[in-house]
Amino acid sequence: MRHFGHIAPEVRERLFHQEPQPFGSDSAPRMLAAALGATLYSPATRPCLADDVLKQARRGVVSMVLCLEDSIQDSEVSDAEDNLVRQFADLSARGAEVPLLFVRVRAPEQITDLVHRLGPSVELLSGFVLPKFTEERGVPFLEALTAAEAVTGRRLFAMPVLESPELLHLETRADTLAGISRTVDKYRDRVLALRLGVTDFCSAYGLRRPPDMTAYDVQIVASVIGDVVNLLGRADGTGFTVTGPVWEYFRHQERMFKPQLRRSPFLEEGAEPLREALIRHDMDGLLREIELDRANGLLGKTCIHPSHVLPVHALSVVSHEEYSDARDILRPERGGGGVLRSAYTNKMNEVKPHRAWAERTLRRAEAFGVAREDVGFVELLTAGLPA
């Protein structure tokens, strides 16, 4: 699979200076972590789950979480597990390419039980999402994952969700973070990415951010994100990919934008500002939060609605200017440091301080591609809309 692989090759060629690279469940963890993109959650109770997975794959989704935890009622867990096993068997029988599939479990014993029950269709499983992760609760999950790998002979990844009250509360935050750090470092080869459960953080204080505010406008949440990145998102080789929080609001944006963007006056010459204003009208909060995610060291995003996927991916594409700066900074002859003017003549590139940024940018470019010089968010978004 590859990002923007659902659009025609000639369209990709028109959009990209460097196209996104293919990847699969057997790719290097560093590539997979960078390529997760918009990870779409779906309750495991959905009766047509296999159809849903294939439909979203055709629309450009490359990672999904099938949820047995907060998205379903306690009384539904057993039926949801049965449904999950049936739907995996259905997907396996169809033989179609599927996104990276993860299961969000409630308890460690679900991991070992599910891999037994999935049988041969376990080959479609990329790993498990581990809720309310702390050192105390996380170790049994990771031990169960290790046992499941031994049983299946298949590499399985963990994506811990950092969402516990102990992580939020000031008096326990430092110790909780330190414990999480010890745990994920011990199981580093199995931890693909760390996910942030901002909805649970808000819940602890009876908060809910409105659609015109981002997670970074809620100071108590922003402080936790900052501390998580500070300890667990470092660029010195000790850090992990940390993904952005869920955006809770949605409308049927594809339905709303598609007919308007593809007929006059929105395609007339000189109408680009109007097209962009139209797109941003109903997505401004989401777009600002995606941009703030990246500015704060996060990559990828938890999504609960398909309409969020394309904006996340379009804003993850590396601009031609970013790519130019990153390549200049990482030229072998610049290894000794120094300062140089950007090829775009609008900024200073200082080789040593900007090296880690440049390396991360080129990893993102590998996963999401590099836009052509005259291609922006609007073109990338509209190209990805279903025909």
N, C-alpha and C positions, 0 to 999 in steps of 0.2 A: 504494500500500500504506500501511498504518498499523499502529502497534503496537496489539495487542489487536483488530485488525480481524477476527480469526478467530472472535470471539465475537459473539453476537447483539446487535443495536443496543440492544434494551431492557435487556440486561444491562450494556452499557457505560454507558447512561444512569444506571443504578442505582449504578454504581461510581464514576463520574467527575464531579467538579465541573466540570472542563474536559477534554474528550476529547482524546486524542492527535490531532495534525494529520496529514493525508495527505502523503505525499512519494513521490518516484520518482527514477529514475536521473538525471533532468534537473534535480533540485532544486538549490538553492544548496549549495555545498560545506559551509558552516557547519552547515546543517541536516542534511545527510547524515552528517557526522562525529559530530554529537550523537546521531543516530538509529541508528547501527550496532548498538547493543545487544549481544546475545549472538551473536557471529560464529561460526557452526558450521563446523568443518573436516570435510572428507570426502576420503578418498583418491580420486584421479582414476581408479583402476583399477576402481571398482565397476561391475559390468556393468549394473546398473539405475539408474545415476546420475540420469538424467532423472526417473524415478519417485521417487527419493529426494528430489530437489529440490522437486518439486511436493508431495509428502507433507509435508515440513517447512514449506513455505510455508503449507499449510492449517493447520498447528499453531502458526503465529505467528512463524516464523523470518523475519527480514527481511534478513539478510546471511549469505552462505556463502562459504567458501574451498574451492576444488577443488584438491587438493594434488598437485603433481608432485615434491615435495622429500622431506623426511624421513619422511613417512608411507608411502612406497613404496620398494621395493628398487631399487638401481641398475640391475639387469637388467630392470626393468619400465618404465623411462621411455618407451621408444619405443611400447610397447603402450598405455601410459597416455595418451600424447598422441593416438594414433589414437582411443582410446575417448572422450576428451574432445571431439574434433571430431564424432564420431558423436552423442554425447549432446546437444551444443549444437544440432545439426541437428534432432534429435528434439524438443527443447524448442521450437525455433522453429516446427516444423511444427504443434505442438499449439496454439500461440497463447495459452497460459495465462500468467497473471501469475506472474513468478518473483521471488525475492528479488534483492537486489544481489549479483551473482556476480563473484567475484574468482578468479584463478588464481595459485597459488603456484608460481613457476618456480625453476629451479636456475641458469640462465645467461641473460645478456641476449639472446642470439640466439634463445632460445625465444619471446621476446615477439614479435619481428617474424615469425618462422616461424608461430606460432600464429594471429596475426591474418590472415595470408594464407590459411591453411588453413580458418579458420572461415567465410570467405566472408560471406554475408548474415547468418548467425547471430551475427556479432560484435556485432550490435545488442543482444544479451542480456548482453554483457560490460561490467562496470563498471570493471575495472582489474586490477592485478596486485599480488601480495604479494611483496616483495623480501627474500630471506633474508640473514641474517648481514651486515647493512648497516653499512658504514663509508664514509668518504669515497672511499677508493680503489676499493672494490668497488661502491659505490652509483652513482657517476657513469655507468658504462657501462649499468647498468640504466635509469637515468632518460633517458639519450640514446636508448636503444632504445624506451622508452615514447613519447618525443617523436616519433620516426620513425613509430611505429605510429599515433599520432594523425593524422599528416599523411596516411598511406596510407588510413586508414579514414574520415577526416573526422568522427571521433567522439571526444568527450571521454573520456579514460581516466585513472583515478586510480592513484596508487601508495600502497601501505601498506608502508613499510619495517619490517622486524623487527629490533629492537635486541637482539642475542643473541651477539655475537662475544666471544671471550676478551679481545680488546684493550679492550673496554668494561668488562669485569669486573675485570681486573688493575689494581691500584692504580697501578703505574708508567706505564701507558699510558692510563689512563682519561681524564684531563683532555684530552690531545691528541686522543684518539679522539672524545670528545664534541664538542670544538670543530670537528673536521672534519665530523662528522655535521651539526652546526648550520649550518655554511657551505653544505653540500650541499643540505639540505632547504630552507634559506632561498632559495637560488638557484632552486629548482624549486618554490617555495611553491604556485603555482597547481595543481600536479599532485599534491601530497602531501595525501591526505585525512586520514590519521591515522598515528600511530606505534604499533607494537605491541611488546610486551616478550616476549622469549623466555626466560622464567625457567627452563624445563627445561634449556636449554643452559647457563645460568649455573650451575645446580646440578651439571651434568655435569662442568664444569671442575674441581670439587673432590670428585667422587665422592659427591655428596649427593643425597638424595631426601627431601623433606619428607613426614612421615606425615600421614594424613587428619585428625588432630586439631590440626594446625598450619597456619598460613597462610604465605604467602610473606614476610610481615612478621616472622614469628618466626625466620626464617633471616637472621641479621644481615648476612651478606655480600651476600645478595640485596637485602635492604631498603636497604642503603647505595647500591646501584646505582639502584634505583627512585627514591630520594630525589634522587640527582644528575641523573638524566634529567629528572625533573619540574622540578628547580631551573633547568636551562638551557633545556629544550625545552617546558615546560608552563606558561610564565608567562602571566598574565592581562593583560598590558599590550599585547596585539596582536601580539607577536612569537612567541607560543607556538603549539603544535599540540595537538590532541586526542591524549592518550596513553591507550591502552586497557589494561585489566587483564590479568594473566597467566592462563595456562590453569590450570584445576583438573583434576587427573589422575584423580580417583576418582569412581566412579559405581556406582549400582545402578539397577534398573528402578523408579524412584521413582513414575512415573505409575501403574504397575500396582499398586504397594504401597499408595499413598495413596488412589487413587480409590474403591475399594469401601468403605474404612473411613471416609472423610470424608463419605460421602453416605448413611450409614445410622446409626440410633441405636446408641450414645448420643451420637455425635459431633455430631449436629445438634440435640440437645436444648438447651433453654434452660439457660444457665449452664455449658455444656460448652466454651465457647471456649478457656479455658486448656488443656484437655485436647487439643483439636484442634491448637492451636499447638505444644504439646509433642510431639505425634505427628509433625508436619511437621518440626520442628527435630531430631528424634532422629537422623535419618540424613543431615542436610544441614548440621549445625552448622558444620563447618569451611568449607564453601562460602559459607554465609550470612555468616559473620564476615569472610571474605576480601572478599566483594563490598562490605560496609560499609566495610572498611578501604581498599579501592580508592578509593572516593569520598572518604573522609576525607583521602586522600593525593593527591588531584587527578587521579585516573584516571576514565575514563568508558567504559563498555562492557567486554566481556571476551571473550577467546578461549575457545571451548568445543569439546570433542571428543566430547561426548555430548548427545543431544537432551534428556535429563532436566535439564540445567543451564540450558536456555534460559528456561523460565518463572521460576525463582527470580531470574535476572539481571534480567529485565524487570519482575517484580513489585517488586523493590527499587529499580528505576530510576524508578518513578513518583514524582512530587513529592507530598509530603504536603500536606494543606490548610494545616497550620501553616507549613511552609516557604514555600508560595506566598503566604500572608498576609504573612509577614515580608518576602519579596522585593518584593512590590508596594508595601508601605509604604516601604521603603528607596528605591525608585526613583520615588516620586511627584515630579512636577516641582517642587513647592514645597519639596522637601527638597534641591534641588540645592546649596544653600549649606552643607550638612552638618548637624551636630547629633546629638543622641541622643534616642531615643524608646523608650518601653516597648512591647514586643511586644503585639499585640492579644490574644495568649494569656496575657499578664501573667506570663510566666515567664522572660523574658530581656531583655537590653538590645540594641537595634539601633542601632549607631553608623553613621551614614549613609555617611561617606566610606570607612572601612576595610571595610565590608561591601558596598560597591557592586559590586565585581567578583564576589563570591559571588552576589549577587542577580541579576546579569545571566546568570551561568552557570545558575542555578537556573531562570530563565524560559526559557532555551534548552532545558533538559532537559524543562521542562513542555510546551513546544511539541511535542517529539518523543514523550514518554511519557505526557503528560497529568497532571492533578492529581486526586488521590483526593478523594472526599467526606469530610467531617469525621469520619464514623464508620466509614470504610473503611480497613482495614489490609492488611498483607502477606498474611495468610491468605485473605482474601476475594479478593484479586487473583490469588493463586496458584490457588485452587480453581476460580475462574471460567474460568481458561485451560486446565484439563485437558480432554482430548478427551472428547466425550460417549460 
